Structure formats: structure tokens, C-alpha cells
Amino acid sequence: MREPVIVDSRVRLRCRPVSLSAGDMVVIPTGTPVAADFGERAEESITSFFAFEATARVGTVEKCCAFVVNVPLDGAPADRKERVLRSLLKDSKTLLRYLLLLLADDPEAMFQDLRVPADNGSAWSADGEWMPLLEQLLRAVDRSPERVEQVQRLIDELRRTPEGQQIVPPALDSILGPISRVCQEMRSSKAASR
């Protein structure tokens, strides 16, 4: 069992889960083990990442710092990850954008592309919406096949629930299926040659 952390009386410590806003910060009482109650929250806001703000005063000198800590998460719902994913991925368009981010070599550049509205003749228009994903998947086969496997695991995970099945379009199988099989064959071939 871990030794509890006690807040020194010269320090004002505030914290919040990073999934909550700065207005949800709570003050940790001094002289007691660090503990906080954030009330009832949606399961999607359960996280192991906590933002802290510490203000220390010694005499007339005061210093502040902010930091994030990844703490052990005990007692979370068993399907927490799946629920968070479902809350983020509301429809097939959002799923497509998320998959592109997973596959991107340069996520920042991808964010810029995603900010372009679909009706501006971009690749997000209805007639070409899956083309960018096909290009990214083919690129990933060559550069990082483990990303294709990550995408396949995500899709398999989504298909385990009725909500997830609704956002995974049937067209995705015709794109992802063959590419995923190629990646598996490449991995098997590498393993056999060792």
C-alpha cells in the first residue's frame, strides 16, 4: 500500500480531472492525505489524468506551478474505454476523421486538413469521403503496418455494440479488410523468416 501524500500547510493545492473544466478545480485541505470529491459525473469524464495547481508561500515569496499526473485508476467501470470511445465517435464522419488521425504521419497537418469544411470541395465531400482513408491505409502498410492493425482493432471493438455498429459503414470493410489481411500476411511472413 502506498504511503498517503500529506499537503504541507504552506502549500495551496487544487486539482481536477483533466476531463473537467478549470472551474471544477477543488482545494485539497492541508495536513490531510490528498483526496478530492468531484461529485457525480458522466462516466466519460472518468480519467486517470489529473491537473494540479500548487501555490507555495514562504515568507513574502509566493510561487505557483501547474502540472498533470497520471494516477492509478481503481474502481473504474470495466467498459470505461469503450464508453469513452462511443461518446467521442458519434457518427461515421467523426469515425473517418478519427481514423485519419490515427494513421497520420503528421497529426498537426491532418488537424489543419480536418478544419476545412466538407462543402468546400475538399476530400470530405460525399463523393470522395473514403479516398483519404484509403490513401492513409496504403501508406501505413508500407511505413507502419501496426497502425493498420490498430485501426482494425478499433473497428472490431466498435462492432461489439449496437451503437458502434451504427457508425461503422459497410463500405469500410471493402477498404480495410484487404489491407488488414495484407498486413497480417506480412507479419506472418516476417515471423516465418526468423
N, C-alpha and C positions, 0 to 999 in steps of 0.2 A: 504494500500500500504506500502511496506517495505521501510525503510529509506535506501538510497543508501550508499554503503561502499566506503569510500574515502581512497586511498592509501597514506600513510604518505611519505613525501619526503625522510625520512631516510631509506626507505624500497624499495628494488627492487623486484617486484613481477612478476613472469612469470606463465603462465598456459597453459593447453591444455586439450581437451577431452581425457580421458584415451584410447579411441579407436584410437587415433593418436599416432605417434611416438614422442620420446623426441625432435627430430629435428623440430617438429611443434609447439614447445612452443612459445608463444608470450609474449612480455613485456607489462604489464599494466602500462600506464602512471601515474605518481604520481600527486596528487592534483585533480584527477578527479574520478568520480564514476567508479567502476570496470566494464569494458566492453571490449570485445575482438571480433575480426572478424577472422575466420579461413578459409574464402573463401568458394567456393562451394565444397561440399564433397558428397560422396555417402551416401545415406540415411541410410545404415547400420552403418555408423560411428556416427550417431546422438546418443548421450548418455547424461544422467543427471550426470554422474560422471566426475569430473574434477580434474586433478592433478595440484597442485600448488607447486612452489618453491619460498620461501621467503628468501631474504638475507637482514639482517638489520645491519646497521653500526652506532655505537655511538662512536665518537672519533676514537680511533685506533682499537677498538674491533669490529669484524665482526662475526655474527652468521648466519647460514643457517639452514633451515628446509624444509622438503618436506611433503606434506600431500594430501589426497584426500577428496573432498567434494561432497556429493550428493545434487545437487541443483534442485530446481523445474524446470521442463521441460515444457515450454509453446510453443505452436505453432508447436509441432512435428506432423508428418503425423499420421492420425488416425490408420493406419495399420502398424505402425513402428515395433511393436513387431513381427508381422507375417513376415515382410520383413527381419528382422534380423535373425529370425529363419530359413527362407528359404536360406539365404546367408550362414548360418553355416552348414545346413544339405543338402548336395549336392546329396547324393545317399543313397541307403538302407544300405550299410555297415556303413556309417557315422551315420545314424539314429540308427542302432543297438548299436553302441558304445555309443552314447549319452543316449539311454535308459538304458543301463547298468550302466552308471554313475549316472543317476537319482535314480536308485534302490539300488545302492551300500551302504552297511553299512560302508565300509571303502573306500572312493573315492581314497585315495592315493594308496592303494593296487590295486585298479581297474586300475588306471593310469599305474601302473607297468605292469599289465597283458595286457593292450592295446598296450603297446610298443612292445610286441612280434610279429614279422611278422607272417602273416597268413599262410605262406608256411612252417613254422617250425613244423608242426604237432600239432599246438595249437587248441583250440576250435574254432578258427576263420576260419578253413578250410571249404571249401564249403559243405562238408557232415555233419558238425555239427555246422554250424554257429548260429542256433537258440537255441541250447541247453543251453548255458549260460543264455540267456534271460529267458527261461522257469524256470530255477533254481532260478534266482533272483526274478521273479514274484511270484513263490510259497513261497519263503522265506518272501517276502514282505506281502503276505496275512496274515501270522502269526504275523510278527513283526510290520509292519506299512502299513496297508491297504490303507492309504491315498496316499502312493506313487503309488500304482496301479491306483488309481483314477487320479493322476497327469499324469501318462503315458497315460491313456485313453483320458484325455482332450487334451493332446498334439497331439495324433493321430487324434482325431476329428478335431482339429484346422488345421492340415496339410491337411486333406481331403477336406477342404473348397476351395482349389485352385488346378488348374490343375497341377502345379509344385509339390505341396505336394502329390497329388495322385500318381504321378510317382515314388516317393521314398518310399511310404508305400507298401510293398509287400503284396499280398493277404494272404500269409502264416501267417502273423501276426494276422489276425482275428481268426484263429483256435487256437492260443495260448492265445491271450489277451482277446478275447470275453468271454470264460467260466470263466476265472479267475476274470475278471471285474464284471461279474454277481454275483459270489460268494461274492465278497467284498460288492456289493450293498445289497445283501440279509443279510449279517452280520450286515451292518449298519441299515437296516430296523428292524432287529430282536432286536438290542440293543435299538433302539428308542421306539419300542413297549413295551419293558420290563421296561421302566422307568415310 
